[in-house]
Amino acid sequence: MKILIVEDDEFITEALRLVLTQQHYAVETANDGEAAWELVQVFAYDLILLDVKLPKLDGISLCRRLRSRGYQMPILLITGQDSSHDRVVGLDAGADDYLVKPFDRDELVARVRALLRRGDLTSAPVLEWGKLHLDPSSCEVTYDRQLIHLTPKEYALLELFLRNSRRVYSCSAILDHLWSFDKTPGEEAVRTQIKGLRQKLKAVGANDLIETVYGIGYRLKPLEAASISPVLEIGKQTQQQTLFAIAGVWHQFKERVSQQVTLIERAIIALLQEKLTDELRATAEYEAHTLAGSLGTFGLGEGSRIAKKIERIFQGNQPIKHETAGHLCQLVTALRQETQRPETEVVKTHREETSPLVLIIDSDRLLTEELAIAARQQGIRVTVANSIITGREAIYRKNPQVVLIDIAISPTIEDSLQLITKFHTQTPSVPVLVYTARDSFGDRLAVAKYGGRYFFQKSTPPAQVIAKVSQILQSSDRTVAKVMVVDDDPQILATVRSLLEPWGMKVTTLADPRHFWETLASALPDLLILDIKMPHISGIELCQVVRNDPLWGSLPIVFLTAYNDTDAVNQVFGAGADDFVSKPIVGPELVTRIVNRWERIKLLRNLAEIDPLTGVSNRQKAIQEFETLLKQGKADDQHLSLAMIRLDSLQQINLMHGYAKGDALLRRVGQLLQQFFHDEAIICRWAGAEFLVGMYDTSQSDGKARLSVVQETLYQEFIADGTEFQLNFSIGLARYPEDGTDLQSLYSAAMTALTPMQIAATYA
């Protein structure tokens, strides 16, 4: 865990550093508020110890700035003033706790531990993972009651995994969490610490507790299902969906598997009768190869191994000996028995529903029943929480895709807004719709500011609210990548499709490689998956063809292969492959590899499509997005809104305060627009000081409310900073189809509607 100490007294700083490093925390320091602010923007901290009286920027102002910019790490204020007024001011500024100098060492350590637990709702005073226990209060680690002696870095590494038990950490992420920025070593240091920690765990019987996720990083190995607590079952739904999809494919193709075994049996009978032809031998080898690559995917690992043995016997041109024919009979009999096992043994799954889940947080039982009925008619599952507490628990237990909340469910609206923020900031974020009897403009502003998507009054019919939920679910399922799969085995094609499509990927399959080029041209994939051994044209040859083409040469290629020997791997990468996955396919591994590869593709695209200063779409990308939005609006007969935001005083700010100030202002506007407009909105920097926001099925009042939040937030942030200047905005709104039916006419209408909004503000 990494802690930032912000203190201008070097003696106190060193004392704090010594106390905290003895507790195995990574510690960094800053001696003034501005230096601390710069560090926070670059590095991730788990907790900040903040002195109140600091040069350049005092602790209270820094605390306010951190909270206004969305930073949620715990803050412990340290001061020499012990008055209730000072404590109130600090806590109102956003601090989580308060410690008066001089402080007791044990009290400091206890408060730090408590704040770190508070920052992670799933943490317990003693961290546990099966028989492994880590006690932060004593810094003791035990496994099955055996004490484990760890170095400070090994202890910190294990604590990081235990506090974030569902997360995979890359080497760079571990470096960021466990080392100070001025002492950061190379990634080899992480691998050395992992190796040492594994050896010490293994010495007490904790084998393979930390697993490597190929190409990504490290994580705690999932416990057996019986020992996993409800809070740790968040990732279980994805696994069950994968198993359910594979079970469906097995049910579809098990008859074909039986036919493949029959063909092998026919070849063996011919061999015994000395009537085996080259054609029948090649057919038997091919079918055995196909089964070796597919059966393990459906839980028949032994079947894959048997098929592999049969394939090796039929390979080559040498005559098969008589005693080998007898062994073949035994193998094919065992293979037949494996493929005839009951389906419940082939793929173990509870076959839970995989339809999307909506969490309703509302105490009105009659209304929630009406919403549930409307949702079921749309094929949407519903779970209900009748309090804020049960709603917070549902984040971990239910893993909803959308949340519908009445902000009046808690005694104070702040509790509801904090829960909205929790859903909005978690990864992945969960869309939140507000459905309430409250209807003040202040409520709408607050909901938009804290991350809510839509605001409905309870006079709105439940069916209309669920229709919006359905629309959000459909938009969240939009295609994130186009994948083309080439394999002559239809079982493999169906399996890959069933695994990738639930992740929003559009999958094009091809069984005959002779039609590869025309399929590639029509599918326009972002990623290509190839089998090595196919009739007519091999995957190696297809890979070479792609790499030699100037248009497709950079297309990412992943191989699926039953061959994992050194020669096969070298051949694959020599042809230009980016990665390979061994058959039989392990569903989560394939999904992880493809999703990871897609993230790299998106990163490269963002470099070409995202404005580097503001982080929003550039003009070229926005034109494409706006045209798509207009087509969707015309097809659905829905209203669209186009908002223009222009910073009229940018040139004056650049001249008087420097371009760095102007750039910082533009960057912050881009961040706020992304924060306060939902994911379906199109946000771009159109030119210079001009931003455009395109909104689908959004009222002008909602759009104005969100722009008001942007304006108000900028104003409040500038007041908290220091140098006075004028901040002049102009805002214009246009509506499709009333004000125009194409991008140019809507842009002109928004330009005409621009209204100056002058704000006296400050900027540091």
ABEGO torsion letter per residue (X at the ends): XBBBBBBABAAAAAAAAAAAAAAGBBBBBBABAAAAAAAAAABBBABBBBBABBBGBBAAAAAAAAAAAGBABBBBBBBABBBAAAAAAAAAAGBABBBBOBBBAAAAAAAAAAAAAAABAABBABBBBEABBBBAAAGBBBBGGBBBBBBAAAAAAAAAAAABAABBBBAAAAAAAABBAAABBBAAAAAAAAAAAAAAAAAAGBBGABBBBBGAEBBBBBBBAAABBAAAAAAAAAAAAAAAAAAAAAAAAAAAAAAAAAAAAAAAAAAAAGABBAAAAAAAAAAAAAAAAAAAAAGBAAAAAAAAAAAAAABEABBBBAAAAAAAAAAAAAAAAAAABBAAAABBBAGBBABBBBBBBBABAAAAAAAAAAAAAAGBBBBBBABAAAAAAAAAAAGBABBBBBAAABABAAAAAAAAAAAAABOBBBBBBBBBABABAAAAAAAAAAGBABBBBAABBAAAAAAAAAAAAAAAABBABBBBBBBABAAAAAAAAAAAAAAGBBBBBBABAAAAAAAAAAAGBABBBBBABBBGBBAAAAAAAAAABAAAAABBBBBBBABABAAAAAAAAAAGBABBBBOBBBAAAAAAAAAAAAAAAAAAAAAAABBAAAGBBBAAAAAAAAAAAAAAAAAAGBBBBBBBBBBAAAAAAAAAAEAAAAAAAAAAAAAAAAAABBAABBBBBABEABBBBBBBGBBAAAAAAAAAAAAAAAAAAAAABABBBBBBBBBBBBBOAAAEABAAAAAAAAAAABBBBBBBBBBX
